[in-house]
Amino acid sequence: MSCRTVLKVAVVLSIATWRSNSANAQSTSDTDSQAQSIGLEEIVVTANKRAESLLDVPASVIAVTSETLERANVRTFDDLVNVVPSVTISKTTQPANNSINIRGIGTYAYSIATQPSTVVVVDDIPQAFQAEAFTSLVDVQQVEILRGPQSTLFGKSASAGVVNITTPAPSKALTGHVDVTGTSDDQEVAQAAVSGPLSDTFRFRISAGYDHYKGNLHNLTTGAWLDGQQDQTLRGKLEWRPNSAWTVTLMPYMIDTIASCCAAAPYFISPGVTFSKSSLPVSGILQGITPSPTNIWLRNDVNSKGNAYDIGSGLRIVRDFDSGISLASISSYDHYTLHDQQDTDGTSYDFSQLARTAPPGGSGNGGYFTVNGVTEELRLTSPSRGPLTWLAGGYFSNSDTKAYFVRGSNNLGTYNGLSSLPTSNSSTYAQYTDHAGIKTEALFGQATYALTDKLSLVGGARLHHEQVRYDFWDQGHNIYYGSPDCSTKSSTVRVAISTCNSDTVVTYKTALEYHLAPDVMVFADTATGYKGLAYDLTSSLTTRTPVTSGLLTGVPAADALAARQPIRPERSRAYEAGLKSEFLNHRVTWNLTGFYEEFTGFQAQSRDEVTGVNELESIGKVTSTGVETEFAARPIQELTLALNGSYDIAKMNDFPAGQCYNLQTAAQGCINSSQNLSGKPLPNAPHWSGNLNGEYDLPVAGGYTAFLAAAYRWQSRVIFSLIQDPDSAQDAYGIFNLSGGFGGDHWKATLFVNNLFDTHYALNRGRASSYNLSVVTPPYTDAITWTPARDSFRYEGLRFSVFY
């Protein structure tokens, strides 16, 4: 059936339903009440920074309600991939390096002076650092995924999209709930919330959460479980309404995270592989571990760590005028700290046996990040009635980030005078402290004008100005960049550097929406996005090896890198066309969107697997093209179904000189230490992905209800490495979850099985750099490690909820 035929059927169904409703407007109230109870609940979103029905928003937005989150067993931010097929989350070596990808587009960069492509907003406040998002979802009312550039209303760092999270407002009456969960693989979850009035003018809401998961990788050397996490969350809302014109809401929060992220276990090691530059037998390194696609054992002498603390508050002040115009001030302060540590060589081998002066043990890396951020937004919003609706505002933000990093001994000390350990990749010592600051000022506005009762035009623009700066202290070599402030001096007389820069840009959005019928809308839109200037502030800036070719021959690699900075801004442009519809008295909803996105100056991190150095690059052109759909139905009152799907080709169109992956041969495309990556897929960007969720509720005697829910998620093959290392590929897989339970008016008990068919898949895979491999002379050898996902193995659980 063609798209045109499908659209005709949709319009006919909707018009028929419309006419039927009109013809039967005088039907009995009992019939109307029954139709309302059977129909799907209307979804209200704030994608345009005002409350609107999803059906009236001419853009690709998917909204996930608290009921859907519960039905799909979504407990953490990472679990959102279970219900939103166009979203993937890329995991790397530590939380600060993880990325949120929408339509295959995300930020693959490790520097504190590189902004994300996807911004996370909680209760109208953008998070300053993307790592803050990777915690438990506590007392969440709704999650909206705004796909495509959203820079007009949400500013920088929204060039790929927005994850917009809202929590419930304080209630008029006293309400509360308690939810506890336990699983067979030692996860314990407890959440609670209470809300209600303190007086005629004050209301409050307090929510708390505790989530502990031990992890799914076992370190045989230390006895610890790794890749687990413990979150303790406390959120509050205090709302003051002195009269009908004013609303003041204070929103403090605190999140404490203890995590053992991020480790990897041996997945495959072929016969003939040896370890380190002394070519030691692998058997002495593995000590009984058998690499396999289900192996969860490893031997590291450093336990992975990613502990974080996040504290802050938002303040929203709203003044409503008699004209219907509303003036809002949204302020925030946030302080975030992350302490991380990893085992660099990935073994428990004592390298002092190979180099007598080396410290006992192996190599570790780690340090800390601290981020302090303030934001202020003033927003003037028109009434929702009338042919012209609009909003206008100003925005200011200032974030200051500090990082300290060491790649050295297990206890983050030096190598006792050695420049590196004798691993196969010669793990090089590095130590640095850096600062980065980003100050943003913007003016923005957007308006919708109803040309007719069916056709509306949307237009908006944002004037954005930002100032960026950095300073970097290579403590290992006692070399400074950017000190004193904005210094242009480097250690090499021939090279001038730039450590303070600014940029001004205008982004815009336009859209047309046309209502074919009251419940059928088609739209087309175009939007531009922007992600700001960036600096590569990683251990690459401590590399003193001279450049061997080009205009900077003989200049230390770090100075040459500093001279090329800043990395130019990332700009995006997107086109969408879509359909939004409801049928059969709101029992069926169907949304369909086709899109094309183009990014220039795409900022991405790639890794030299031989040296272990990560480098920030600017890719000439990246595109993402595809179709998204969301379908929901309630054919009978007891049954609710949801089917979401995405087809997306996200690829690098113009990247002729990318790095080669480790041991890549000329036959595999590595010529003069570079390869042509043009036309290759972006990392962790499946072509096909989808999920199906359903729940059947069966009323039983005594006012109780039994229920059965099922969820299935599937995605096609992905490759995790930007430089297309074949060892980083993950084949297609599907995960099936099943749950059922029993409940009354004020309680519910749920028994669930996640990954019922015990399907194993990786969050990340890659070549193990501490081993000696051969791809030229037979026998060919390889070594691969993997990081399994939370639900890579079947587990069972019991959840009990009480609410009033």
N, C-alpha and C positions, 0 to 999 in steps of 0.2 A: 504494500500500500504506500503511495507517495505521500510526501509531506503535505502537498496541496490537498489531497483527499482527506488526510487526517484532520487538517485545519477546517475543511468544510464540515466534516462530521461534528467536530467540536462546536462550531458555530451553530449548526442546526440543533444539536442537543441543548445548547445553552438557550437559544431563542425559544425552542419548544418548552423548556422549563420555565422561562420567563413568561411566555404567554399563558402557560398552564397556571402559573402562580397568579397572574392577573385575572384570569377567567374564574378562578376559585377564591378570589379575595374575600368572599363572604362565607367561606367554609367554616365549620365549627372550630372553636378554640381548642378542643381536644385534639383535632387533627393537626392544627398548627403546632401545638405543644409537642406532639409525637414527632413531627418532622424535625423540630429544633433539637430534640434530644438525640435523634439518630445522626444528625449532621455533624461534620467535623468542626472543631472549635476554630473560630477565626484567628488567624495569626497576625499579631500587631508587631511591627518592627520600627526601629529608629534609625534606619539606614540613611535617611535624609535629616537626621537630628531633630525630628519631630515624630510623634506617634502616628503611624499610618497603617492601614491594612496592607499586607504583603501584596495583595492583588493590585494595589494602586501605585506600586513603586516600579518605575520603568528601568530596572537594572536586575542583574543576576544576583539574587540574595537567597540563601537558604537559612531558615530559622529552625533551631532545635529547641523544643520546649523542655521543661523539667520532666514532664511525663515521658517524653521520648528518651531523654537521658537515662531515666530509671529503667525503662523497658529494654534499652540496649546495654544496660549495665555499664554506663559511662561514668567512671569515678574520678578520673584524672584528665588533665589536659591532653595527654598522649592518646587517650581513648577516643578523642573526637574523630579520629580517622575511621572509627567503626560506623559512624553515621553520616559523614560528609565525604563522599568519594573524591572530590576534587582537592582534598587536603592530604598532604603527606608530611611526616615529621622526620627529618634526617638527624640521626644520632652519630656523634663522633667520639672524641676521646674524653670530653668533659662537657658539663652542662652549658658553659658559656659559648661553646662552639656549635650547639645544636641549632637547627633552623626549621622554621615553619614555612611550608611551600604551598602555594595556591596555584592550581593549573600548571604545576611543575616549576613554578618560579619561586625562588627563595634566596636567602643570603648564605652563600657558602664561603664565609670569611671568619677568621679567628681574631682579628684585630679589634681592640676596644674603640678604635676610631673609624669603624665601619658600621654604618647604620643598616638595620634590617630592611627587607623588601615588604614584609608583612608586619603591620603594627597590631598589637593587642591592646584593646581598650576595655577597662573594667569600670562600669558605672560612670561613663563619660570621660574617664581619665586615661590617657595613653600611658602605657608602661615605658619606663625609660630604658630598660634593658630586656632583650627578648628572653633571656634565661629566667626572668622572674615568672614567666608564664607556666613553666613546667612543674606544676604542683597539683595537689588535689583540687577538684572542683567542689567547693563547700557552699551550700545554700544558694545554688544558682537557679535563677528563674528562667533564663533563656540565653542561648548562644546564637548569634547571627554571624554568618560568614558572608562578607561582601566581597565578591570575586571581581578581579580586574582593578585597574588603577582607581584609587579613592582619594587622590591628593587634594582635590578641590575642597572637600569638607574636613578631611582628616589629616591633611598636611603631609610632611615628609615621612618617609619610611612606610608609605602606603602605596608604593608603586605597583605591588602585586595584589594587594587587597587588605582587608581588615577582619580581625576576629573580634567581635563586639560582644562582651559578656555583661549581662545585667543581673543583679541580685534583687530580691524582693524588697519593696518599700515597707516601712513600718505600717502595721495594720491598725484599723480603728478599734477592733475587739481583741481581747487576749487570745492568742493562738500559739501553738508550738508543735514541735515534732522531735522525735529521737529515732535515730536509725543506727543499728549495729550490724556488722557483717564479719563473718569469719570464713576462711577458706582452708582447703586441705593442704595448700602449700604455704601455710603460715603467714597469711595476710590478715590483719586485724584493722577494722575500720569502725569508727564511732563518730557520728555527727549529730548535732542538736541545734535547735534554734527556738527562740522565744520572742514574741512580738506583741505589742499592745500599747494602750495609752498610759501615760503617767499623769496626765491632767487633761483639761479641755484643750490645751494648746500644745502639749508635748506628747510625742509618740516615740517608741524606741524599737529597735530590733537588734538582738545579739545572736550571733551564730558561732559555733565552735566545731572544729573537726580534728580528729586524730586518725592517721592512716599509716600503718607500719607494714612493710613487706620486706622480708629478709633478703630476697634476691634469688636468682636462679642459676648463678655460677658459684662453684665451690672451690676455694683456694686451698689445696691440700697442704701447702707449705705453712700457712698461718692458721688454718682451720676456720677462716672467716667465709661467710657467704657474701657475694658481691653483686653489683647491679641492682641492689635494693634501695629502698627509700623510706624515710619516716618524715611525715609532714604533721606539724601542729599549727592549726590555723585559728585565728580569732578575728572576727569582723564585727563591727558595730555600726548602727545608724541611729542618730538622734535627730528627730525632726521637730522643728518648732514652727507653728503656724499662729502667730499672734492675731492675725485677722485673715480675711479671704484674699487679701492682696499679696501677702508675703509668705514665702516658704523658705526656711533655712534648714539645711541638712548637713550634719557633720558625719563623716564616714571614716573613722579610724580603722586600721587593720594591722595585724602582725602575723607573719608566717615564718616558722622556724623549720628548716629542712636539714636532716642528716641523711646523706646519701653515699652509697658506695659505687658511684658511677665514675668511670665507665671502663669495664674490663672486657677482654675477649678471650675465648678458649680455642685450643687447637681443633680445627675442623678437618684438615687434610694435610698429611705430610707423606710425600712419596718416598719409597725406598731409595737410598743413596744420598739423601740430604744430610749435610753435616752442619755443625753449629760453630759460630764465631770464626775469627780469622785463623784459629788453630785447628779448624776442621774436626771438632770433637764429635763423637757419636751422639746421635739424637737420643738414644735410649737413656743415657745418663742425664739428659735434660728433662725428658718426660717422666722418667721414673715410674713406669707402670701405666701412664695415661695412654689410651688408645684414641687418636684423633678420629672423629666421625661426625656425620651431620646431626647426631644427637648428643655429642659429648658436652658435658657441663663442668668438667674438671679442668683445672689449670694449676700451674705452680709459679706463683709470683712471690717475691720477697717484699713487695710493697703492695699494701691493700689500696685499691682505688678509693678516692674520696671526692665528694662534691658538696660540701656543707654550705648552706646559705641561710642568711637572715634578712628578712625584708620587713621594714616598718615604715608607716607613713599614714597620711590621712588626706581625704578630699573634703572640700567645703563647697556646697552648692547653695547659692542665694538666688531666689527667683522672685521677681516683682511682676505681678499681673496687673495690667491697666484695664480700665473700664472699656476701652476700645477693642480689647481682645489681644492687643500686642503684649508680648512677654519679653522681659529683659532678664537674662541669666548671667551670673558670674560663677565660673567653675574653676576652683583653685586646687592645687595639690602640692604636697611635698612627699618625697620618697627617698629612703636610704636603703640601699641593697648591698650586701657583702657576700662574697662567695670565696671559700677556701677550697682549693682542689689539689689533688696529688694523684699521679699515675706511675705505673711501672714502665719505664721507657723501653727496656730490653725484653719485657714480656716473659721473663724466666726467673728462677730462683738461683741461678748459677752465680758462684762467687768468682768474679773476674780478677780478684787478687791472685788467683792461682795462675793466671796467664801473665799478669803484669804485677810484679812484686810491690811496686809503690802504689798501686791502685788501692782505694779504700775497700774494706770488706763488702761483699755483696755485689750489686750491679748498679744500674742507672735508674734514677727516678726523676720526675719533673713535677712541678707544681708551684703554687704561690697563692695569690689572692687578687680579687677584683673588689673595688668599692665604687659605688655609683651614688651620687647625690643629684637629685633632679627636682626642679620646681616648674610648675606650669600655671598659666593663667589664661582663661578664655572668657571673653565677653561676647554674648550672643543676643541679638535682637530678632525676635520671631514674630511673624504676622499671625493674625487669626487663621484658622483652617478653613473658614468659609469664604465665599466670594470667588470670582474668576482668577484673581491674582493672589498667590501665596508666596511668601519670600522669607528669607532669613539672611542676616548679615552679621559679621563679627570680626573680632581681632583676636590674635593668639600670640602668646609669648611663652618660650620655654628656655631653660638653661640647665644643662647637665654637665657635671664634672666627674670624670672617671679616672681612677688610678689603678694601676696593675703592677704587680711584682711577680717575676717569673724566674725560676731556676731550672735548668736541666743539668743535673750533676749526679752526685752519689745518691744512695737510697735515702739518706737523711737530708738531701738537698744541699750538701756541702760540695767542695771542690773535688777534683780527681787527684789530689795530692801532687799537683804540678803537671800531671798529664793533660794534654789538650783534649783527649777523647779516650773512651774505653775501647778495647780491641774486639768489639762486636763486628759482625760482617758489614754493618753500615757505619762503623766508627762513630758511635754516639758522642757528639761534640759538646763540650761544656759551654753553657751560656747562662748569664745572669743579667737581668736588667730591671729597671723601674721606669715606668712611663705614665704620663698624664695626657688626657685628651679632653677638650672642652668644645661643646657645641651650643651656640646661642641662636635662637630662632625668633623671628618676628614675622607676622603674616596678617594680611587682611583678606577676608573671603566673603563671598555671597553667592546665593543661589535662589532662583525664582522659578515658579511654575505658573504659566498663564493658559487658561482654558480658552482656546480659540473658538470652540463650539462646545456643546454639551458632551461630545464624544472625543474631540481631539484637543490635546494639550501639548504645549511646548515647554521644555525644561532647559534652563541655561544657568551656568555658574562659572566662577573664576576665582583664583587665589593668587595673590601677589605674595611671594615668599622670599625672604632674605635670611641668610644664615652666615654666621661666622664660625670657622673651625680653627682649632689650634692644637699643637701637641708639643711635648718635650720628651726626650728619651735619653736615659742614662745607661749606657753599656758598662755595667759595673765590672765585668770581666776584663775589659780593656781600658776602663776609666775614660770613656769617650762620650761627649755630650752632643745631642742634637736639640736645637730649639731652646737652649739656655745660654744667656738670659732670654726672657720671653721674646719669641718671634725671631730669634737669631737666624741668620742666613749662612752662618759659617759651618763648615765641616772640617774634619781632620785633614782633608786634602785641599791644598791651595787651589787646584784646578776646578774644584766642584763647588758651586753655589747651591744652596738648598732653600726650600720654602717651608716654614713651619706654621705660618698663620695665613689663612686665606678666607675669602668670602665669595658668595655667589648670590645672585638674584634671578628669580625665574617666575614665570607666570604659567600656571596650569589651568585647565578649563574642562568643562563637561557640557555637552548638549544632548538632548534626548527628545524624541517624539513618542507620545503614547496615544493609542486610538482604541476606544472601546467598541468592539464589534457588537457587543451586547453588554448588559449590566455586569455579567460575570465572566466576560471574555475580553481580554486586553492584549493587544500586540504592541510591541515597542521596538525602537531602534535607538541606539545611543553610541556616542563616541566620547572618549575621555583621555586625558593625558596624565602622566604620573612623573614623579621626580624623587630620586634618592640622592642625597647630597655628596659632596666631595668626601674622599676617604683617604686615610693614611694606613700604610702597611706597618703596623707597630708590633712586630713579632720578632722571634729570634733571628730572622733574616737580617735585621739591622745590627746584629753582632758578628756577622760573617766578614772576616777581614781578608779572605782569599782574594788576590788581585784578579781583576777582569782580564781575560786573555785576548779579547778581540774588540774591534769597534773603536769609536772615538774616545772611549774611556779606558783604553788598554792600560793596565798597570794600576788603576784606581781600585782601592778595596771595594769588594762587592757591596758592602753596606753603604758606602758613600754613593756609589752608582745608583743603588736603590733609592736612597734619600733624594738624589737629584731628580729622579723621575716623578716625585710626588708633589702634589696630591694626585691620587687616582681620580680621573674625571668623573663627573656625576653620572648617575644612571637615569636615563629618561625612557619613558614608556608611552605608548599610544595603543588604545584598544578600540575595537568596534564590536558591538553586540546587536543581535536581533533576536527577539523572543516572543513567546506566547505565555500568558498567565490566565488560568481559567478555573472555574468551579461549575459543577454540574449537579443535577438531581438533588436539589434542595441542600446543597453544600455537603453531599455525601462523597463527592469525588472532587479532588483538585489535581490539576496537571499543569506543570510549568516546563517550558522547553526553551533553551537558549543556545544559539550558535555564536561563536566568538572568534576573534583574531586579535592577538596581542603582539606588539613588536617592541623590543627593548634595544636600545643602543647604549654602548658603554656599560654593558652588564658586568657588575662587579662580582668576581668569583675567586675562591681560594683553590689553588691546586697544590699538590704535594710532590716534591721530588723524593721518590721512594729510596733513592740511593743515599742522599744526604740527610733525609728526614726533615728538610726545611720546607715550610709552607710559604707560598708566595701569592700575594694578591695580584690579580690580573684584571684587565678591562677587556672584555670580549666585544668585538665590533658590533655584532648583531645576534639577537636571540629572538625566536618567535614561539608562540604557543597558539595552537589552532585546534578547535574542537567543538563538541556539543555536550551540553549538560541537561539533565532532566530530573524532575522530582514529581513523583506520583503518590497520592495518598487516597485512601478510600475507606469508607465505613458502610459496606453493603447491607449489614444488619447492625442493630444496636450493639450486639455483643462482640463484633469483630472489627478490629482496626488494622489496616495494612499500610505500609509505606515502602516504596521502591524508588531508590535514587541511583543514578548512573552517570558516568562521565567517559567520554572518548576525547583524548587529548594528545596531540603531537607537540611536545615541547623540545626544541632542539636548538643547537648552536649553528647559526647560519653562516657566520663569518668569524672563524677562528683558525686561520691558516698556520699558526706557529705555536701550538700548544706543547706543553712538556710531554716527554715520553714517559710511559710507566716503566717500572723496574724491569730490566732485562728485555725490553721490547726490541725486536729485531727490525732490520730494514724490510724484510718480507712482511712484517706486521705494520709497516708504515713509519718507522722511526728513522728519519734521515737527518744527519748532522745534529743529533740530539734534540730534534723537534718533530712533531707530527701534525698533520692537517686534521683538525677536529671539526671542520665545517661539515654540517649535516648530521653530526652525532647527537644523540639524545642528552638532555640534561640529567643530572644525577637524581635518582629516586623519583622519577617521573613516569609512572605507568601509562601506557596508551589507553588501557581499559581498566575501569574500576567501578564497583557498584556494591550496594548493600540492600538487603531485603529484611524488613522488620515487621512482625505481626504479633498481635495479642488477641486471645479469645477469652472473654469474661463470661462465666456461666453463673447466674444467680442460683442459689440453693436455699433450702429452708432456713428460717430464722433470720433472714436479712443478710446472710453471709454471701460471699462471692468466691468462687474458685476461678483460677485463671491459668492459662498456658501461653507462654510467649516464646518466640523463636527469632533468631537473628542470624543472617548469613552475610559475610563480607568476602568479596573476591577482588583480586587485582592481577594484572598481567605482569610480565617480567620487567624488572628494573635493573639498572646498573648504578651502584653507589658512588663510583669514582668518576669525577669530572674528566679525567684523562683516559677513561674507558678501559681500565685494567680488567681483563676478562675474569680475573679471580674475584672481582667485587660484584658479580652478577647474582641476583636472586630470581629464581624461576617463579612462574605464576603459582598462586596458592589461594585457597579459600578457607575461611574459618567459620565454623557453625557453633552457635551458642543456643542453649535450650534452658528454659526456666519455667517454673510453675509454682503455684502456691494457693493460699487461702487467706481471706481477710474479712473484716467487718467494717463498721462505720469509722472506727478509730484505731485500727491496727491491721497489719498485713505481715504475713510470713512467706518468704520466697526461698525456694531451693533451686539452685542453678548449677549448670555444668557449662563451663567455657571451653572452647576448642574440643568439642565432643569427639571428633575423629582424630585427635592427637596429631594435628598437622604441624610440622616443624618448619619455621622460617626465621630469617635473620633480619634484625634491624640494621646491621652493618656487617660487611664481609670485606676481607682484603688480604693482600700478600703479607706474610710475616717477614719483617725485614731483618731479623736477627739470624736468619739461617742462610746457608750458602746454597744457591740454586743454580741450575744450568738449563738453558733453553737452546743452546747451540750444539753442544757435544753430547751424544747419547751416552748413558741414559738420561733423558730429560727429567728434571725434578721440579717439584713445586712444594710450597708450604702456605697454608691458608688458615686464618683465624676467623671466628664469627662471634657476633654478639646476638644472642637469642632475644626475642621480644618477651614481654611479660606473659603473653598467652601463647608462647611457642610450644607449650606442653599442656595437656588437658589438666584441669583442676576443677574441683567442686566447691560449692560454698553455700552458706545459709545466711539470709538477711532477714532481720526482724525490725519492723517499723511501727512506731506508735505516734499518733497525731491527734490533735484536738483543735 
